[in-house]
Amino acid sequence: MTTPGRVIVAGGCGAVGALLTGALREAGRQVLVVDPAADPAAPGMLRADLTAPDTRLAAALDGADIVVLAVPDVVAGAALPVLARLLPPHTLLVETLSVKTPIAAALHTYRPGAPTLGINPMFAPDLGLPGRPVLTVRHHDAPVAAEFVAALRDWGATVVETTADEHDRITAAVQVLTHAAILAFGIALDRLDVPDAAARVAAPPHTVLRALLARVSGGTAEVYHDIQLTNPYAATARRALAGAVADLDAATDALPDFVALLHRARAALGDGQPAAAQLCGQLFAALPRDPGAVGGPSEERSRT
């Protein structure tokens, strides 16, 4: 982004906020980080509450060209009436919430017609933007919103543009369902009380699932809870998972039923099945020989 002007990143001390702050500053933008956890002695930092702005924050908002909301859903919802009062009509508001339909409705109420962009980095921020997917929703389009989307591409992100409803349907599958399946796997392991040696003799699918479980269960609980709670399609996704386990249980009674279930599961991949199978082979080939160890030489195990 080459246009001069002040950018405010609310929640810039958090993971997503820090990611965007770094990218914006590297692009030559003047960024003010606003966060209750900000160090007031550090340059470009302001310790303030977005929902109850003091005089300095109010002045900064009045002079901002872009305001990024890298804050939890509840904070963003509480801040919108304040921002509607303080932001100039031309200021681009960029929200980073993991669910888009509620904020889309709120924006229609508080900032109708004002330029607003929704983005959702579909990865842990510590992985960085290059090569990573970012979903975007142009709540209210404008040239400045198109410029921000272009900047995401310049920073190396793979941008996928959707509507708010499409975004939430997609994330219900790739986040809600995925995280639920991984956590359910961990809960089932706990219930089975499997001997510790299981990790050392596991076939690649189990090893990969254990790695995914370690990643999700070791993450920020508030983030994963928000995804499971606030997405309007979340309950439907979890019911689909529970129903699928019931279908699997019933299909074990007869081989033809089990074959039909495999075909049904494979059909969900559509035309992406060959590429997914190839990726799986690459992942398995990269696993260590000792599935209970980290690092070391790799080879593909024959059992899956």
C-alpha positions as CSV (number, residue, x, y, z in Angstrom):
1,M,0.0,0.0,0.0
2,T,1.5,3.3,-1.1
3,T,-1.1,5.8,0.0
4,P,0.1,7.9,3.0
5,G,-2.0,8.3,6.1
6,R,-2.5,7.0,9.6
7,V,-3.5,3.4,10.3
8,I,-4.9,2.4,13.7
9,V,-4.6,-1.3,14.7
10,A,-6.9,-1.9,17.7
11,G,-5.7,-5.0,19.4
12,G,-2.3,-4.7,17.9
13,C,-0.6,-6.5,20.8
14,G,-2.5,-9.7,19.9
15,A,-1.3,-12.2,17.4
16,V,-3.5,-11.1,14.4
17,G,-3.0,-7.5,15.3
18,A,0.8,-7.8,15.5
19,L,0.8,-9.7,12.1
20,L,-1.0,-6.9,10.4
21,T,0.9,-4.2,12.2
22,G,4.2,-5.7,11.0
23,A,3.0,-6.0,7.4
24,L,1.6,-2.4,7.3
25,R,4.8,-0.9,8.8
26,E,6.9,-2.8,6.3
27,A,4.8,-1.3,3.5
28,G,5.6,2.1,4.8
29,R,2.4,2.9,6.7
30,Q,2.3,5.0,9.9
31,V,0.7,2.7,12.4
32,L,-0.7,3.4,15.8
33,V,-1.3,0.3,18.0
34,V,-4.2,0.8,20.4
35,D,-4.4,-1.9,23.0
36,P,-5.1,-2.0,26.8
37,A,-1.9,-4.0,27.0
38,A,0.2,-1.5,25.0
39,D,3.4,-0.1,26.5
40,P,2.7,3.6,26.8
41,A,6.4,4.4,26.7
42,A,6.9,2.7,23.3
43,P,6.7,4.7,20.1
44,G,3.6,4.0,18.0
45,M,1.7,2.5,21.0
46,L,-1.3,3.8,22.9
47,R,-2.8,2.2,25.9
48,A,-6.5,2.8,25.6
49,D,-9.9,1.2,25.6
50,L,-11.6,1.3,22.2
51,T,-15.0,1.1,23.7
52,A,-14.4,4.1,26.0
53,P,-11.9,6.3,24.1
54,D,-10.1,9.1,25.9
55,T,-9.4,12.4,24.2
56,R,-6.1,11.2,22.6
57,L,-7.7,8.1,21.1
58,A,-10.8,10.1,19.9
59,A,-8.5,12.5,18.1
60,A,-6.5,9.6,16.5
61,L,-9.7,8.0,15.3
62,D,-10.9,11.2,13.8
63,G,-7.6,11.4,11.8
64,A,-7.3,7.8,10.7
65,D,-7.5,6.6,7.1
66,I,-7.8,2.9,8.2
67,V,-8.9,1.4,11.4
68,V,-8.2,-2.3,11.9
69,L,-10.3,-4.2,14.5
70,A,-8.1,-7.1,15.6
71,V,-10.2,-7.6,18.7
72,P,-12.6,-10.3,20.1
73,D,-16.2,-10.3,18.8
74,V,-17.6,-8.8,22.0
75,V,-15.2,-5.9,22.0
76,A,-15.8,-5.2,18.3
77,G,-19.6,-5.2,18.9
78,A,-19.3,-2.8,21.8
79,A,-16.9,-0.5,19.8
80,L,-19.1,-0.2,16.7
81,P,-21.4,2.5,18.1
82,V,-18.4,4.5,19.3
83,L,-16.6,4.2,15.9
84,A,-19.8,5.2,14.1
85,R,-19.7,8.5,16.1
86,L,-16.0,9.2,15.8
87,L,-14.8,7.9,12.4
88,P,-15.0,10.1,9.4
89,P,-17.2,8.6,6.6
90,H,-14.2,7.9,4.3
91,T,-12.3,5.9,6.9
92,L,-11.9,2.2,6.0
93,L,-12.8,-0.1,8.8
94,V,-11.2,-3.6,8.6
95,E,-12.6,-6.2,10.9
96,T,-10.8,-9.5,11.5
97,L,-13.6,-11.5,13.2
98,S,-13.9,-15.2,12.7
99,V,-17.7,-14.9,12.1
100,K,-19.0,-12.4,9.6
101,T,-22.8,-12.5,9.4
102,P,-23.4,-10.8,12.8
103,I,-20.9,-8.0,12.2
104,A,-22.3,-7.5,8.7
105,A,-25.7,-6.8,10.2
106,A,-24.2,-4.5,12.9
107,L,-22.3,-2.6,10.2
108,H,-25.5,-2.1,8.3
109,T,-27.0,-0.4,11.4
110,Y,-24.0,1.6,12.6
111,R,-22.0,2.5,9.4
112,P,-24.3,2.0,6.4
113,G,-22.5,2.7,3.2
114,A,-19.1,3.5,4.9
115,P,-16.2,1.5,3.5
116,T,-15.8,-1.7,5.5
117,L,-13.8,-4.8,4.8
118,G,-13.8,-8.2,6.7
119,I,-10.7,-10.4,6.6
120,N,-10.0,-13.7,8.3
121,P,-6.5,-15.2,8.2
122,M,-7.2,-18.9,8.0
123,F,-4.0,-19.9,9.8
124,A,-2.1,-19.3,13.1
125,P,-0.5,-15.8,12.8
126,D,2.9,-17.1,13.8
127,L,3.0,-18.9,10.4
128,G,3.2,-15.5,8.5
129,L,1.2,-14.2,5.6
130,P,3.2,-15.5,2.6
131,G,1.4,-18.4,0.9
132,R,-1.4,-18.5,3.5
133,P,-5.1,-18.2,2.8
134,V,-7.1,-15.1,3.8
135,L,-10.9,-14.9,3.4
136,T,-12.2,-11.4,2.7
137,V,-15.7,-10.0,2.7
138,R,-16.3,-6.5,1.2
139,H,-19.1,-5.5,3.5
140,H,-19.3,-2.0,1.9
141,D,-16.9,-1.8,-1.1
142,A,-14.8,1.3,-2.0
143,P,-11.4,1.9,-3.7
144,V,-9.7,1.9,-0.3
145,A,-11.1,-1.6,0.4
146,A,-9.9,-2.9,-2.9
147,E,-6.5,-1.3,-2.1
148,F,-6.3,-3.2,1.2
149,V,-7.2,-6.5,-0.6
150,A,-4.5,-5.8,-3.1
151,A,-2.0,-5.2,-0.3
152,L,-2.8,-8.6,1.2
153,R,-1.9,-10.2,-2.1
154,D,1.3,-8.1,-2.3
155,W,2.2,-9.4,1.1
156,G,2.0,-12.9,-0.2
157,A,-1.4,-14.0,1.1
158,T,-3.8,-16.1,-1.0
159,V,-7.0,-14.1,-1.0
160,V,-10.4,-15.7,-1.4
161,E,-13.3,-13.3,-1.6
162,T,-16.7,-14.3,-0.3
163,T,-19.9,-12.9,1.0
164,A,-20.5,-12.9,4.8
165,D,-22.9,-15.9,4.6
166,E,-20.5,-17.9,2.3
167,H,-17.7,-17.1,4.8
168,D,-19.5,-18.5,7.7
169,R,-20.6,-21.6,5.8
170,I,-17.0,-22.2,4.7
171,T,-15.6,-21.7,8.2
172,A,-18.2,-24.0,9.7
173,A,-16.7,-26.7,7.6
174,V,-13.0,-25.9,7.7
175,Q,-12.8,-24.6,11.2
176,V,-15.8,-25.7,13.3
177,L,-16.1,-29.2,11.9
178,T,-12.3,-29.7,11.7
179,H,-11.6,-28.5,15.3
180,A,-14.6,-30.5,16.6
181,A,-13.4,-33.7,14.9
182,I,-9.9,-33.2,16.3
183,L,-11.1,-32.5,19.8
184,A,-13.5,-35.4,19.7
185,F,-10.6,-37.6,18.7
186,G,-8.7,-36.5,21.8
187,I,-11.6,-36.9,24.1
188,A,-12.2,-40.5,22.7
189,L,-8.5,-41.2,23.3
190,D,-8.8,-40.1,26.9
191,R,-11.9,-42.3,27.4
192,L,-10.1,-45.3,26.0
193,D,-7.2,-44.8,28.4
194,V,-4.7,-46.1,25.8
195,P,-1.3,-47.2,27.0
196,D,1.5,-44.7,26.3
197,A,3.2,-47.1,23.9
198,A,0.5,-46.3,21.3
199,A,2.3,-43.2,20.2
200,R,5.4,-45.2,19.4
201,V,3.7,-47.8,17.2
202,A,1.1,-45.6,15.5
203,A,0.4,-45.7,11.8
204,P,0.7,-42.3,10.0
205,P,-3.0,-41.3,10.2
206,H,-3.0,-41.7,14.0
207,T,0.4,-39.8,14.2
208,V,-0.9,-36.9,12.2
209,L,-4.1,-36.7,14.2
210,R,-2.1,-36.7,17.4
211,A,-0.1,-33.8,16.0
212,L,-3.3,-31.9,15.1
213,L,-4.6,-32.6,18.5
214,A,-1.5,-31.1,20.1
215,R,-1.8,-28.0,17.9
216,V,-5.5,-27.4,18.7
217,S,-5.5,-28.3,22.3
218,G,-2.4,-26.2,23.0
219,G,-4.0,-23.1,21.3
220,T,-5.9,-20.2,22.8
221,A,-9.1,-21.5,24.3
222,E,-11.0,-18.3,23.8
223,V,-10.3,-18.4,20.0
224,Y,-11.5,-21.9,19.6
225,H,-14.5,-21.4,21.8
226,D,-15.5,-18.3,19.8
227,I,-15.4,-20.4,16.6
228,Q,-17.6,-23.1,18.1
229,L,-20.0,-20.6,19.8
230,T,-20.6,-17.7,17.4
231,N,-20.7,-19.2,13.9
232,P,-24.4,-19.5,13.0
233,Y,-23.7,-22.9,11.3
234,A,-21.6,-24.3,14.1
235,A,-24.3,-26.4,15.7
236,T,-25.2,-27.8,12.3
237,A,-21.6,-28.8,11.7
238,R,-21.3,-30.6,15.1
239,R,-24.6,-32.4,14.5
240,A,-23.3,-33.5,11.1
241,L,-20.2,-34.9,12.8
242,A,-22.2,-36.8,15.5
243,G,-24.5,-38.1,12.8
244,A,-21.6,-39.3,10.7
245,V,-20.2,-41.3,13.6
246,A,-23.7,-42.9,14.1
247,D,-23.7,-43.7,10.3
248,L,-20.3,-45.3,10.6
249,D,-21.4,-47.3,13.6
250,A,-24.4,-48.6,11.7
251,A,-22.3,-49.4,8.6
252,T,-20.0,-51.8,10.4
253,D,-22.8,-54.4,10.5
254,A,-22.5,-55.2,6.8
255,L,-19.6,-54.9,4.3
256,P,-21.8,-53.5,1.5
257,D,-23.0,-50.7,3.8
258,F,-19.4,-50.0,4.8
259,V,-18.3,-49.8,1.2
260,A,-21.1,-47.4,0.5
261,L,-20.0,-45.3,3.4
262,L,-16.5,-45.1,2.1
263,H,-17.8,-44.0,-1.3
264,R,-19.9,-41.3,0.3
265,A,-17.0,-40.0,2.3
266,R,-14.7,-39.9,-0.7
267,A,-17.4,-38.1,-2.7
268,A,-17.1,-35.1,-0.3
269,L,-13.6,-34.4,-1.8
270,G,-15.0,-34.0,-5.3
271,D,-12.4,-33.3,-7.9
272,G,-9.9,-32.5,-5.2
273,Q,-9.5,-36.2,-4.2
274,P,-6.3,-37.0,-6.3
275,A,-4.5,-33.9,-5.0
276,A,-5.6,-34.6,-1.5
277,A,-4.3,-38.2,-1.8
278,Q,-1.0,-36.9,-3.2
279,L,-0.7,-34.4,-0.3
280,C,-1.4,-37.2,2.2
281,G,1.5,-39.3,0.7
282,Q,3.8,-36.3,1.0
283,L,2.8,-35.8,4.7
284,F,3.3,-39.4,5.6
285,A,6.7,-39.5,3.8
286,A,7.8,-36.5,6.0
287,L,6.9,-38.2,9.3
288,P,9.8,-39.4,11.5
289,R,10.6,-43.1,11.5
290,D,9.7,-43.2,15.2
291,P,6.2,-41.7,15.3
292,G,6.6,-40.9,19.0
293,A,9.7,-38.8,18.3
294,V,10.3,-35.3,16.9
295,G,12.6,-34.8,13.9
296,G,15.0,-37.4,12.5
297,P,15.0,-39.2,9.1
298,S,11.7,-39.8,7.5
299,E,10.1,-42.6,5.5
300,E,6.6,-43.6,4.4
301,R,5.1,-46.3,6.5
302,S,3.3,-49.0,4.6
303,R,0.4,-49.3,6.9
304,T,-2.3,-46.6,6.9
